[in-house]
Amino acid sequence: MARRGSVGGRCTVVMVVCVGVLLGCLASQAYAVDTIFVGGAVVTMEGEGDVFEALAVTDGRIAAIGAEAEIRGLRVSGTKVVDLAGGALLPGLIEAHAHPLVTAVLGQMADVSGFTHESRAAVMGTLRAAAEETWVGDWILAYGWDPVMVPDLSPLTLAELDEIAPERPMLVLTQMLHQAYINTAGYEEVGISKTTPPPGGGGEFQKDASGELNGVLYEVGAIDAILGRLPEPPTGALELLLSLQQAKYAVAGYTTVGVLGARARNDNPIPLYARLADAGSAPVRSMVYALPAQLETEIAEAPAHRRFALKGVKLYVDGSPYTGGAAFADPYRDTALTRERMGLVAGHRGHVMYEHDALRDEVRRHHAAGRQIAVHVQGEVAIDLTLDVFDEVLAEVPRDDHRHRLEHNALITGAQLARAKRLGLTPSFFIDHIYFYGASLPDIVGQTRAARFMPLGSARRAGHRASIHTDNPATPIGPFRALRTAVTRTTRDGNTVLGPEERVSTYEGLEALTIDAAWQMFEDEERGSLRVGKVADFVVLSRNPLDVPADDLDEIEVVETWIDGARVRTSPWTWNNATLAVRVAASMARSFLLGE
Ligand SMILES: [Zn+2]
């Protein structure tokens, strides 16, 4: 039979069995095939070389995979035929780690990012414009301050912020969300003074040498303390924003999104994800890892649609490499970039946010409760602490196949990867650091450490099933940019290949976006590859990635996305969104007219 790609004996057997099983079903009962996909490559991700001609869907699940003639033969009246038009059908992509609601909310703020600004003057211009635009009395909010990507971006001072916004509260969030700047009116609005105790969670309301607040909110604990005190948005607004945001992931080819710490505000946004899934129209599935405090809330699962699941808990052990928060074993380099733009002192090392015993108790609590644990770790010190703690807890309370996760892993070493493998921990890599920050990394950590940043190749050689992620909003949605980066390790300026030995093949990169990401979420029995009986979650692509030169991988276009055997509607004009919009308008009218 004709097939694309290489043909392996095993695949032929698999296919014959698939079709055989299906024919058996057809013989025994009325078996209506809803949809068939033909005219392109069906890339199953069940094994390299498993590429077929056609696929059939019945009742939201894959019914058969095989040669076009055989699959066409399964048609009954009413079977829909989707022509792949020379493109490819793959399992729906899986974003291993993102923050959809944070992205949705931050999308409403003034954008001061390095994706759209090239100089400090330009960034300051945007901040000034933002201060003029918003209504008097409102917060002025900006997101994306990025001293690594914007070449001359020295730290924002409290005096500058007070000059831009002398009366109204103003908050500027850094791109990686591990630091923020606030003005004097902002401190007053949320009731923070120099005598306010630290916010917890490793956060700091930073002060200058004379003990006065200096406008810097350091780390997640301090930022979340402020976000939680911002005015409430109108009823339904967050839900609408989240729904619109989820459609953007679907447009990019994702069918499942890992929500690693549902941050945004102090109140718990997880029920929002569950409600949207319950409405049945959620454009992507949400696999949520809650912050510890959020586990107290009763959360209704949505089993009918399976577009929401509470998977586990998210912990932060260190911070971002670009705010000095990553707990590296060796100091940051002392360069103009680290000193003048990132504001670090010579010899700076990031610190871990937990004492050993405190982290052990936290991990033991969640592990003993049977939860999957995902831990934010970037530097070797944070990773060592985390591995030590898991070593202890697993010795006390053994559990097979726990798949506890290590998130980001900038400088994880070969020895740490081997130890993580022995302990059953699984890494997810923030591969975009190479693309967006790779050109600056030698100035932050030096050439040698830069070359081993986000070592996906080493992880695979150590036997790991690793995933890759964009940590959106930390970097923009872009699965094929992430794939290209994993495969080429090329930086955005195109001039450097950073750590060529960490490159992986296109097939391996796709595994990190599909089946291996599914495995990390305990979803591999249902999705992540194309196999008879699995759920019909697909992405239709303009080209088969396995036939595309590595440098062009980010030019692949997503034609459409399918969940549960149905094409995902990515237009904002869905019935559910319209209903939410009406609720928002009603709530705004009430507060305007009645002052509620
Ligand atoms: Zn994250």
Residues whose N, C-alpha, C, O or C-beta is under 5 A from the ligand:
A	BS01	ZN	L260 D471
